[in-house]
Each structure stands twice: as structure tokens, then as C-alpha cells.
Amino acid sequence: MPNLIESLHLQESLRSVLGEASKFKFRHQVVAVHHLMSTAADLLYIAPTGGGKTWVYLTAALSQPTKTMVVIVPLMALRTDLVRRLDELEGTFSYEIWNGQQPGSDPQLLLVSVEAVTSVEFSTYVAQLWNRERLHIESGIK
């Protein structure tokens, strides 16, 4: 559980990149981000629509820019919305959409469909990221 100073630091990090109006809506978001930043343990973060899942993995990606965070996006409409939101942040994050081939560079965010996660090509790429200590996996289930 983050202390008050750590919570304020996380909030300030979010605002500095995403704007003054950006804030965590729920305490559990701060706890989840703190967990992602302070431990190598996996995290399953489940929240309702509008529960702030996107802010959790975007803030974690900001804190670990040398890692690639894999975001599993189950629906095309959700992926389209996420890409729009990332584009609105004007280059804050490098991202790629998995298209069956390895990206030319390692992005901060790799958006992948549920179906593609089981492909040999994706598994090979993830293994390469892991071997280079560049992997950070997050589920974007909405």
C-alpha cells in the first residue's frame, strides 16, 4: 500500500504528462500503479467501465519507459478508442498495434488482440522482449 508521499508523487506524475485535469478517481488505482512500479509481481486489475483501468497502465508505462507493456485489447472498438486517446496525447507514448509481425522498434505500448496472443509469432516476440528484460504485461480487458 503506498504511503501519502508516494500517492502524491504518482498523482503528480500523472498530471505532469497527461494534464492538470488528470487524476486518479479511486484509491485502488493508486494502489495498483504503486504495485506495478514497486514489484515484479503480476497484477490482475478488474474494474467496471469507467473504473480507470486505462489510467493504471498508462501511468505504469510512463514510469517504465524502457519497457514494453503488452496491452491485450479484446474488442476492435476498444482498440480504436485507445489509439485515439494515445494520439491525443501527442507522442507521450510510443505504441504499435500487433499485426502479426514484429514491430520495427520496441514500443512502450504494444496493443494486441486476444486472438493474436496465442500465435507463434507473438509468442516468439514476447520471448525476445523477456530475454532482453524489456517486457511488462498488462491486461486491458474492459
N, C-alpha and C positions, 0 to 999 in steps of 0.2 A: 504494500500500500504506500503510495507516495506521500511524503510529508507536505506541509503547506508550501514551503520554498520550492520543492520540486514541481508541485502542481502549478504554481505561479510561473515558473520557468517554462513549462510546457505550454501554458496559455499564451505567454509572450512570444514563444517560438511560432505558434500558430498565427498569431496576429501579425508578426513581422513579415511573414511571407504571404499570407492569404488576405490581409487587410484588417483594419481596426474592428470591423463589424464581426469578424470571425471569432467564434468562441465555442467551447465545449458546452453542450446543452445538459449533459448528465455527468455525474461523478464517475460512473462506470467507464466512460470514455477515457477520462484521465488515468484511471487505474489500468485500463487496457493498454494505452500508449506507454505508460510507465513500464509495464510488464515487457512490452516489445523492445523497449530501449535498454532495459537493465538486465535482461536474462536471455539466454539462448533457448529457453523452453518454448514449446509450441503454445499457441493460443487459439482457442475457438471462441470467437466473439459473435454472439447471437443477439440481435436487437430487432425491434419491429421496424417497419417502413418509417423513415424519418428519425430513426434512433441514433444516427450519427456514425454508422459503420464506415462510411467513406472518409470522414474526418480522421478516424482512428488510423487507417492505413496510410492516408496521405501524410499525416503528421509523423508517423513512424518512418515513412520514406524520406521525409525531409531530414530526419535525424540521422539517417544512414545512407547518405548519397552515393557511397561507394558500393552499395549492394543493389542487387536486382530483386525487387519484390514481385512475386508472381501473384496476380490477382485473377482468380477464377470468376468469370462473369457468366452466369448461366443463361442469360437472355440477350438477344441482339439489341433490343430496345434499351436495356440497361447499359450495354456497352456503348451504344450511340450516345446516350446521355452522359456517361462518364467521359468519353472523348470530348464532347462539347465542353464539359466543365474543365477538363485539363487544358483545352485550347484557350479558354477564357483566362486561365492563369498565366498566359503568355510566356511559355518557356520555363516555368518554375520547375517542371518535371520533364525529364526525357521519358518518352514512352513508346512502346511498339505494340502492335496487335499481332499475335501469333498467327502466321498464315501458312504454317506447315514447314517453313524453312527458318533456319537460324537468322536472327537479325544481324545486320552488318556490324553493330556495336552492342554493348551490353547496356540496355536502358535501365533507368531507375524503376520503372513500372513495366511489366510485361502482362498485357491483357490476353487471357486465353479462355476459350470456350470449354465447357465441361467435356464435350466430345473429344477435343484435341488433347486433353490431359493424358489420355491413355495411349496416344500414338507413340511409336518407336522414336520418331524424330524429336518429339517433345521430351521424352524421357532421356534421350541422349544429350540434348541441350541442357536440361536441368542437371544431369550428372556432371557436365562440364562446368556449369556455374558452381556447383557444390565443390568440385575439386579445386577450383580457384578461390574458394571461400567468398563467393560473390552472391550467394543465394539467400533470399529472405522470402518465405512463402506466407501468403495471407489469402484467406478465402473471402471473396466478395459476394457471397450469397446474400441476396436481398429478399 
